């Protein structure tokens, strides 16, 4: 009985850690795939999100094309496992030759046991692709500037505000 009482808590911690990190890995994979798809579409100037699909996008403080790019990445990312709802941030930057798309979401412990280790940490992904078809409408933005988008992204009646974040320098 004593051995059982000593081993069970360690085994439970190990099991819950496997579940949490498995969900975080799946969330990172989803985030990375969404960012790569968004960067690819931006590189060929095919990123309009307002196509009458099952989602709507409205933005303020920026041109509608940049808001569409942010919403397109959010749509490609979708629901990320292991992250807090409503914490998705998307950044877009171009220097005229390359386009960089990045995204970030706050980690969350699904089991609750690993919350002290995951609170305040973020999953991040970025992708830089050479522009194949020169975009004529796209403008980059920096967080906090007057051009930063405040984008409301809605899917099937539920809406989420997506924050503009700064993409890391390449």
C-alpha positions, 0 to 999 in steps of 0.5 A: 500500500505504501508503494502504491501511495508513493507511485500513483501521484508520480504516475498521474503527474506523468500521465497528465503531462503527456496529455497536456504536451500532446495537446500543445504539440497538436496546437503548435502544428495547427498554428504553424500550418495556418501561418504557412498557408496564410504566408503562401496565399499572401505571396501570390496575392490571394488573401481576400477573406470576404468571399461569402464563406462561413466566416465574416471579418470586419476591421477598423484602423487599417485597410480592409486588405490587411484585415482580410489577411489577418482574418484569413490566417485566423481562419486557416489556424482555426481552433488550436488545442492547448491554448486559451480561447480569444488569445490568438494574435496575428502579425503581417509584415512585408518588405516588398520582397518577402512577406512574413506572417506570424501568430501567437496564442497563450498556452493553457493546461487542459488537465489543470495540473501543469498550469503553474508551468504553462501560465504566461507562455505562448505558442508562436509560429512564423513563416517568411515567403518570397513574394511571387506576385507583387501585391498591389493592395497590401500594407504592413503594420506595427502594433500600437500604430494607427494602422494596426488592425482591430479585427473582429473575426466571426465564425458561425455566430461566435466572434473573436477579436484578433490582436495585431502582434509584431512579427520577429525580424528575420 
